[in-house]
């Protein structure tokens, strides 16, 4: 059991080992402060100028800067820079010295010509929380980033909350609406600056996906077979790759999904369809069939919702496009290795080398080209085996 002298002994040991000096605990506290300031800078600049959202930290920017000049300084002097370069940059050091430490931020999605509604901003916060939380039954490997959500109470927030809403570009209609916010907690004081801004890039992509969840209309979607059955393993699942169409907002995605036909009859129909397409040298294409729904529901069956949400039982009904009988089968979503909205920002550039996303399982390995700046191409390859050192 616990001994009454254990805690004092631990404190004495840590004081002797670390030391109550600027080289001991002072160094740790200083590093905590520096990391917090770097996160503040990242959140301030995480949204591109032409992104459909803004990110506003709770604490104001120093009076020595406006938002435009602060973001420019961060992009040029802090983002993805080694700490040695930042310490040598007088302007960057002064900005970090003056900026705040509170790591609570609000995200508001903005659409040209429409009211900036607190309720809609709160819906985005909820969608982000869903995407960055692990629930019972959630595959933790598919949650790349976890950030907590909280609420700023309108009754106790007073003028401070009203000012915060205005800075976020939201209209305060006097209804005393609470504000949902995201809270950034960092447990590692020695956070690498490059990794902080890499986290920001990851977060930005999650935001774009969640905006699609809220804004995308209900349309049909097409998939193509990328990984077929494995007879030896008696595996009746398949992998499908989404057919991207950059001309249609709701089709501006790259998605890789693992599915399985729900019924024995459906599995047989699917097997026959794949075999017939192979014999005729036709692509194995599937087109979603829209289920009946109430258009007043927040979770309409758009692409994000039918793949991710239990509301739609993570099930998609698809038409077998090249089947002469026009059969329709129901597919159960087993895994979503990739779900990413295309980055349509004008700041996107072509990579120096072509990037491919590798996914699969113990018996199938698939490579899919990662689209970047448009125009671009879609390319999927099934490998004969898993590359060396690649996990299952």
N, C-alpha and C positions, 0 to 999 in steps of 0.2 A: 504494500500500500504506500500512499504518499507519506513522506516524512516532513515534519514541520520545518526542518532546516534546509530542504531541497531548494526552495525558491531563493532564499538569501544566498545559498552557496552558488547557485547558477548566476545570480546577478554579480556576485563578487568575481567569479571566474570571467564573465564577459567583460567586466570593467578592466580586469587585469590584462586580458588578451587584446581587446579592442582599444580600450583607453578613452578616458574623458578628455580628449584634446581635438585640435583641428585636423589631426592625422588619423583619429580614431572615429568616434561617433560623429564628430563634425564632418568628416569626409563622407560618411554614409548619408547624413542629413543633407549635405550639399549636393550629393548625387541625386537624391530624391527630388530636391528642388529643381535641378537642371532637367531631369527627365519629365517632370510635370510641365515645365515651361515648353519643352520640345513638343509634348503632346498638344499643348494649347496652340502652338504655332501650326501644327499639322491640321487640327480641327478647323482652324481659321481659314486655311487654304485648300481644304479637301475638295470643295466643289469647284468645277471649272466655271468660267464666266458664262458659258452657254449651256450648262447643265440645268435640268428641270427642277433643281432643288437648291437650297442654301443651308449652310450649317453655321449656326450662331452660338458661340460660347456664352455662358451666363455672364461671365465677367467681361466688361467692356475692353476694347482696345485702348492702349495708352493714348492720352490726349495729344501726344507728339505725332500720331499717325491717324490717317483716315483708313477706311477698309481697303481702298485700292492700293495705296502706297504700302500698307502692311502686307497684303498678299503678294505684291511684287517683290518686296524684300525677302519674304519667306521663300518664294519660288526660286529666286536667284542666289540667295545667300545661306539658306538653312536646309531646304528640302533635299534629302538624300546626301547631304554633305557629311564627311567625317568630322568628328568633334574638333580635331586639330585645325581644320580649315575654318570652322565657325569661330574658334577662339582667336584666330588671326584676323578675322573680319570685324573691325570696330563697330560698324553699323549693326551687324547681326548680334554682336554681344550686347550692345545697348538696347536693342529691341527685346532680347530675352530677359535682360535685367528689369525692364519696365513692365513686361507683360505679366498676366495674372497666373494664378495657380489653381483656380477652381476648375475642375474637369467635368462640369455638367453642361451638356449642350442640347439645343433644341434643333430639330430638322423640320423645315417647312417645304413642301413641294409647291412650286410656282408654275402656273400656266398662263401664258400671255392672254390678256383680255378677260380673265376671270377673277372673281373675288377670292381673296386669300383668306380662307375660312379656317378658324381654329379647329373645328370638328374634323375637317379633312386632314389637317396637320397631325392631329391626334391619331387618326386612322393609320397614317404612315408610321407613326411611332409604334403602334400595335403590330403592324406588319413586320417592322424591323425586329421587334422583340420576338415574334414568332420565328423569324428566320435565323436569329442569333441566340436561340435558347435550345436546350436539350430536354425533351419531354420523355415520358415513359414510351418506349417503343421507337424512339428516334435513334438513328444511326449516328453516333457522335462523330464519325469520320466525315459526315456530310455537313457538319456545322463548323466552318473554318474559323469563325470568330464569335466570341461571346461578349456581349455588352448588355448591362442591366438597364431596365426601364424603371422610371419612377414618375411621380406626379407632383406638380407644383399646385398647391391648393389655392384657388382663387380668393377665398375668404380671408386667408392669412397672408396671401402674397401682396395685396395692396397695390400701391403705385409702382413698386418694383417689378411686379409681374406684368402690369400694364405696359411699362416701358420695355420690358423684355419682348412682349408680343409685337410691339411697334418695331423694334430693331430686327425682329425676324420677318418683318413684312406682313404681319397678320393683322386683320382688323378686329379691334375689341368692340363688340356690339353691345357691351354693357350687361351681358347676361351672366357675368361672373363665371366664365367657363374655366375649368381646371386645364392645366397644360401638361401633357405627357412629355417627358424628356428622357434622353438617354444619358447614362452615367458611365463614364470611362474610369475604370479602376485598374491601376498598374501595380503588380506585386513585385516587380523587379526594378530596383533603383538603377542598376547598371544596364539599362536598355540601350541597345545600339540604335543610333539616330536613323540610319538607313532602314532598319526594321520598323521603326515608328512610322515612317512615311510609306513603307510597304503595307503596313496595317491600314493606313488611310486609303490606299488604292484598293485594297480588298473591300473595305467598308463601302467605298463609293460604288463599287460594282454591285454589292448587295442592295444598296439603296436603289439603283437603277432597276434591279429585278423587282423590288417591292413596289416601286412606282408603277411598273407594268402590271403587277397584281391588282392594284387599285384602279388603274386607268384603262387597261386594255379591254376592248370590246370582245364580244363572243363571236368568233369566226371559226371556220374549219382549219385544220392543220394537217400537213402531210409529213410522214416519216418514211424512211427507207431502211430496209434490213441491213444491218452491219455485222451481226454475228448470229449465225443460225444454230440449230439444234446440235447437240453433241451426243450422238447415238451411243458411243461407248460408255459415257458417264450417265446415261439415262437422264440427261438434263433436258427438260422440256421448255426451258426459258429461251428467250432470244434477246438480242440487243438491237435497238433501233436508233437511227440518227435522224435528227430533225432536218427537214428541207427548208433552209433559210430562204427568205425572199426579202431583199432589202427595200423594195418599193412599198411594202405594206408594213405599217407600224407594228401590228400584232404578230408579224412574221420575222421581226428583226431579232432572232435568237439563235444561239447554238445550244442544242440540247442532246445529250446522250442518255438513253434510258433502257433499263432492263425490265422486261415484262414477261408475263406468262398467261396463256389463255386460261380462262376461269373454269370452263367445263371440259369434260372429256370429249364431247362433240366438237367444241371449239378448237381443242388441240388437234384433233384429226383434220378438221377443215383447214387449219393453219398449215399443218404438215403437207397436205395435198396442194395447197396454194403455192408454197415455197417450191415443192417439187415440180409443179406445172410451169412456174416461171423459169426455173432452171432449164427445163427441157426446151422451152421456147426462146431462151436467152432474153428474158424480159426482167426489168428491175422489180424487186419485191417491194411494192409501195402500199402504204396504208394511209387512209384519210379519216380523220376523226368525224364522228357523227354527233351533232350537238344534242345533248339531253334537254328535256323540258325544264324550265326554270322560271323563277320570278325575277324580273329585271329590277325590282326594288331591293333585292337581296344584296348585301355587301359582297358576298362571295359568289359571284356569277361564274359559270363554268368556262372561264377563259383558260389559256394554256397553263399558267402558273397554278391555278386552283385545282384543275382536274388532275394534275400530276402530284401535287403536294398535300392537298387538304383532305381530311377525313370527311368533310361535308359531302364530298363527291366520292368517298370511299376509295380514293386513289385508284380509280378505275376508268378506263377509256374504252368507248365503243368505237370500233374502226371498220370502215368499208375496205374490202380487199380490191384495190383499184383495178388491177389487171386480171381479176377473176371474171370470166364470162358470165357467171351466175350472179355476180354482184353480192356475194355473201357478206354479212356483217357479223363480227365476233366481238366478244368482250375480253379486254386484256387487263390483268391486274398488274399495277406498278410494283415492282420488287425493289428497284434501286434507281437512283438518279445520280450517276457519277458526275454529270455536268449539267448545269442550267445557267446560262449566261446571256444577258441582253447585249447586243452589239453596242459598242461604245461609239456613238455618233458625234462626239465632240469634235470641233475643228482642230483641237490640239493633238489629236491622234496622228501618229506617224507610222510609216512602214517599219517593221523591225529589220535589223541588220541581217538576221537569218530567219528563215521560215520556222514557225513554231508549230508543234503538233501536240495534241492532248492524247495521252495513252490511257486506255481503260480496258476493263475486261474482268475475267475471273481466272480460276485455276486452269481452265481448259481453252479459253479464248482470249486473244489479245488484239485490240483494235487501236489504230492511230487515226486521229481526225485533225485536219488542219485547223489552226486557230485563226479566225478571220480578224483583221485589224482595221486598217484604213481602207475605205472603199474607193475604187472598185477592188474586189478581192475574189478569191475562188473558194469553193467548197470541195474537199477531197478527203475520202475515207478509205483506209486500207486495213484489211485483215491480215495479220501476221501469221506465219506458219508456226511460230512458237514465242514464248515469253522471253524478252531480252534478259541477259545475265544480270543477276542481283535485283531484279524487279520483283517486289513482293506480290503475293496473290491478292 
